Structures are given as structure tokens and as C-alpha cells.
Amino acid sequence: MFRTLGGGDLPNNDTNPTHPHPVTCMCAEGTRLYAAALSNGRVPRSEVGNAPCLLEFGLLRPDPDDANQLRAVPPSVALAQRLHPLEQEIQERRRSAVDLTDAFEPFLAISARSPANSHAITPLDGLEQINAALDLATAECHTEVLTVQPGGARPPFALSEALERGTALTNRGVSIRTLYQHTARHSQGTLAYADRIATGKVEIRTLEELIERLIIFDRTVAFIPAGPGRGLALELRHPGLVQYLIKVFEQLWRRAVPLDDEVTYEHTPAGISGVQRSIAQLLIEGHVDEAIARRLGMNVRTCRAHIAKLASALGSGSRAQLGFLIAQSGILKDPP
């Protein structure tokens, strides 16, 4: 969830199965020959075999005086031929937008007067709806954004989109506070993102375990996942719900460690680290390895390595015995 929907390329039929490229990205041979034809007035037809795109795109035409030569079509003429259908499409889309606005205007007026349609909780189905709602909230935000991003390292496309949105916000004076998990500290992509967006308006902290993904704009609208995947979300505008989520965020924020500070893991007398203690807690709660890894933002292999160290420290020979030894060891008790 909360991934910006990338703009897809418009369909372009200006391609050839044997020489594929759009007119907006001329091949090297086509560029050379078209420039030569413009300079000399024409080029031999025999030289165009490696650049059939010039004929397909209408940049060359037969020379009426010599069947073996091709003349260059002036670039202003070729450009006008290409722009005309695009301008027509833009005009048609504008007319469609006006027609849609006119069609929905009476319903918008009714909705604005109806107390039953307060939109306190709005389901968002699909990335297109989710990102449209996020884009609108970003555009309307004036003061503060709070975000929780669990799961350790984020993929490059997500960081790129976050950087684009974050820069747009900070340029308007909006402050951003973001919570990651400790494992994100080992992600070069995340650290590079933090360096690029680092301003007085941006603060990043990390915590060992986080809640699910959360974004709050201006303390008035929040976005949370509504399913296990990224294609379902809820937009929340109910003041009570939003305030509750803000309090949850603030509690996590107070416990979190600034990204520039070093995380120190206290060890128990048995030599068990803080992250292993968290794994022990999740183990006795009945979580499987995959779920524990997801909760702590690490991969399953790393999680199992910690479980093996935990078992060794407690002298466990089996998974069932490990749960018993964790309960008996007292490692989950709060320190005095």
C-alpha cells in the first residue's frame, strides 16, 4: 500500500517489429541520414535500408525527379503532422472533463448537504485510488506529515516516490516525521534517501518493532492498510480515529532512536540481545518465523539465525523446548 502509481507510457504505434523505436527516440542511423537529407536536400534510397523508420515516420519521401533518391520532409511539416492528433486528443479530454464536471455537479451539491455522507471512512480499492487520494492529501497539506514505514529496507521505486512527495512538501514548509524499523539502518537506499531529504523540517527515527503502515496529514486525515496486500486502504477523516492514531504515533516516536544516533542493544545476563528478546516474545505468542521476520523488518534467514542463537544461549534442543525455556528463563521480564 501507499506506493505512488507510476505514469505508464501512452500507446505508440510508431514502431516497426524489425526496427522498433518511437518517433520521439530516433535511432543513430536515422538521425544521421535525416540530418544529411536536410543538409543535401536528398539521400540515396539505397542508404535507408538500415533506417526504415525514416519512411515510416514520414521524414523522407520519394524524389519525383529521381526514383533512386529520397527527399527530406521539412521538420516543421513532420512535427505538425505528429502534433495534430495529440492536440485533438487533448481537446477531447478537456471536453470530457467539462462534461463529467457538469454531470456530477448536482450530486456534489446533494452530497455536501447530506450529513450521512461525511466521508469519515473511505475505502480505497486499488493503487490508482490510493495514490490519487494520497496525491490530493499531499497537495492540501500545509503543516505536518507523520508516517510509519515498517518492514526494513524499502524498494528503490518506493524511496524515489517518497523523495518526490517529501521534497514537494518540505519546499512548502511542511514538516515530516518518519518512523522506520532498526533494520532500515542497514539499507544503503534508505540512508541515501535520508541524506537527500535531510532538512530542518525532516526527522527520521527507528524502532525495533512497528505497527502497520500509517500516514497522517495535518492531523486531519490518515491512511491505513485495509488488507494484507498493498491494493486496499482506508482513508480516515473521523476526528476521533485520527486523534487516536496520532497518540499511537507519538508513543512510538518517544521510544524511537534518531537515525543519526547509534542503537544500543542491552544484553541479558544470558547474552541475549534486544532483538532476540523481541523474537522470544513473538515466539511464545505463537508467531511463525515468517510472521516474526515481517514484524521486525528482517528477512526470514536472519530471523532464523537469531532464533538459533537464542536456542543456543538457552540450551534448547527443539522448538517446543525453546518456548518452555524462554518462559522459564525470565528474559522477558521487565528489568527492575
N, C-alpha and C positions, 0 to 999 in steps of 0.2 A: 504494500500500500504506500501511498504518498510518493509515488515516483512520477515526475513530470512526463507527460506524454510527448515524445519527440515528434516533430513535424515530419511527416512522411513526404517523399518526393511525389510531385504531381506526375500522372501518367505522361509519358513522352513516347510518341510513335516514331520519332525521327531517328530510328536506328535500323541497322542492316544486320541480319544474322551473321554475315561474313565480315562485317566491318562495323561492329557496334559501338556507337557513341552518340550522345545528343549533340544538337547543333550548338549548344552553349559550351561545349568542350571539344573543340576541334583537335583532330589528330595532328601530329607533327607534319606528316606529308601533305595533308590537306591544307594546313596553314601555309606551308611553303609554296605550294602550287597556286593557291588563290592569290597570295601576295605577288607572285610572278606574273599571273594573268592580269592583275590590276596594273602592274608596272608596265608590262609589254603590250597590253591590250588583248592578248590571247596566249594559249599554250597548246602544244600538240596533243591531240586526243590520245595518242599512244602513251603519254606520260601519266594519264589519270587512272590507269589500271589499279594502282595501289591506294587510290583515294576516291573510291566510288561515292563517298559521302558528298563530294562537291556537286555531283549531278543530282543526287537525291535531295539535297538541301536547296537546290536551285541557285547555286552560286556560280555555276558555269552553264552556258547554253551553246548550241551548235553555231558555228560561224557560217552565215549564209553564203559567204564568198568562197569558203574552202571547207569541204567536208572533213578534212583531216585536222582541223583546228577547232578549238573551243574558246569562246569569248567570255570574259568576266562580267557577271551581272554587278552593277554598282552596289556597294554595300548599303547605301541608303535605301535602295529599292528592296534588297533582300531583307533588311531589317524591318521595313514597313510591312512586308508580307508576313513576317513572323509575329509582329506585334498586333496586327489587326485582330486575329482570333482571340488573343489574350485580352485585349481591351473589350471585345464583345462579351467575353465570359465575365469580366469584372463588372460590366454594366448589368448583365443579367443577375449576378449575385446581389448587387445593390438593390435591384428591383425586388428580388426575392426577400431581402431583409426588410424592406419597407412593407411589403405585403404581409410578412409574418408579424411585424410590429402592429400593423393595423388589425390583423385578425385576433391577436391576443389582448389588445388594449382593453376591451370591455371586461374581459375576465380578470385582468390585473386589477382593475378598479374594484371588482367584486371581492377579490381576494384581500385587498388592502383593508376593506371594511369588515371582513369576517374575522371574529375573534377565534374561531375554530381553526383558522389557517395561520397560526402564529409561527409555524416552521421551527418549533423548538428543537425537534429531532428530525433530521432529513436523511434518509438512506441514500447512499451514493453507490450505484451499481456500475462497475467498470472503470477502467483507468481514465477514460475520456471525461466522465462525470466528475471523478475525484479530482483530476487535475484542473478542470475548469473551475471547480469550487475553490481549490487552493489558490489558483491564479487570481480569482476575484478577491479572496480574503487578503492576499498579499498586496494587491493594488489598493485596497481600502485601509490597510494597516498604517497607523500613524505613530505609535509609541513603543510597543514591545511585542516580541515573539518569544514564546517558551517552547522548547522542543525536547522530546525524549527519543533517542535513536538507539534502541537496543541491538544486540547481535554482533558486536565486534566490528571488524573491518567492513566498510560499505563498498559496493562495486563502483568502478570509475564513473559510469554514467550517472549514478545517483549523486556522487560528490560533485560532478560537473553541474548538474541541475541545482543542487543545493548552493553552490557558489554563485550561480547566476541569480537565483532568488535572493540569497543573502546580500549580495552586492547591491541589488536594486533597493533593498530595504535600508541598509546602512547609509546609502547615499542620500536617503530622505531623513536621516537622523533617527531611525528606528533602532532600538537596542535588541540584541539577540542573546538568549542564554540557552545553551545546548548541553544535554547530558548524554554522554556515551558510556559504554562499559569499559572497564580497565583494559580489556583485550584490544580495544581500538588503539591503544598507545603503541602497539607493535605493528600498526598498519602504516606504511610509508605514504599511501594515498591519503589517509585521514590526516596525518601530520602535515603533509603538503597543503591540503585544504585549509587546515587551521592557520598555517603561515600566510596563505594568500588572503584570507578573510580577516586576519588579525587587525582589529582596530579597538579603540577605546569603547566602542559600542558592542563588541562581541566578547562573550565569556564562554569558555568551554570547561566542563568538569567531567570527571569519570567516576563510576561507581562499579562495584563488583557485580551486582545484580540489579536489573531494572525492570519496570513494568513494561507493558506493550507500548508500541509507538504512539506518540502523542504530540500534537501541535496545537498551541493556543495563540490566537491573535488578539492583541489589545484587551485581553481578559474578558472578551465578549463572545468569541466563537472558538470552538475546539473541534478537532478532528481526531477520531479514534478508529482503529480497525473494527470491522464487524464480522470477521470470519478468519479462518486460518490462512487464507491467501492474501494477495495484495489487491484483489479486484473488488472488495467490498469494504465500505467505510461508513461512518456516521458523522454527519455534521451537527454539532450540538450548539444551540443558541439559548438553551434554558439557563437563566442566571444561576439557579441553584446548582445544577450539574457542573457548569463551567467553574464556579467558585470552589466546588469540591475538588475538581481536578487540579486547580491552581494550588490548593492546600497540599495535595499529594505531591505535586512537583516541588513545592517549597521544602517539604520534609526531605525529599530525596536530595535536593540541592544542598541543604545544610550538611548532609552526611558525605557529600561527594568531595573529591580532591581536584583542585585546579589542575589543568592539563600541564602547566609548567612546573608543578611540584612533583616530587618523587613519591610514588606509592610505596608505603612501607607495610609489609605483611607481618603481623605479630605471629609468633610460633607458640604453640602449646608446649608443655614440658615434653610431650612425646615427639616433638619435632614436626608437628603437623602445621602446615601453613594456613593462612586465612582462606585461600581459595579452596584448599582441601577440606577445611571445616565447612565451607558452604556446600561443597559436594556431599559431604557426610550428611548434612541436614536434609538435602534433597533425596539422598538415598533412602534414609529411614522414612521419608514421606511417601516412598514408593515410586519415585520417578525413574524411568529407564535412562540409559546412557544418552540417547539422542535428545531426550527432553532436557536433561541436565545441561548438555552442551549448548543447546539453544538458549536456555535461561541465562547461562553465564557468558554467552557470546564467544564460544570457542568451538573448534572442530571436535568431532567425536573421538579422533585419535588422541588428541591432547587430553580430553576428559578421561579417557580410559587409562592414560598414563598416570594421571593424578590418582585415580581410583586404585591403581596398582601400588603406588607409593603409600597411599593411605592403608591399604591392606597389609603391606609390609611393616609399616610403623606399628600397627595394632596386633600383628602376628596372626592375621586371618588366613585360613587356608581355603575358604569358599565364600561365595557371595552371601549365602544365608548366614554364615558365621560372622561376616563383616558387619551386617546390620546389628547383630546381637552385641558385638564388641564395641561398636560405636555407642550404643545405648548405655553400656556398662562403663565405658571409659570416662565419661564426664566431660568430653571435649566440647560438647555443645552447650554446656552450662555457661552462663554469662560470668565473666571474671568479677571477682569481688571489688 
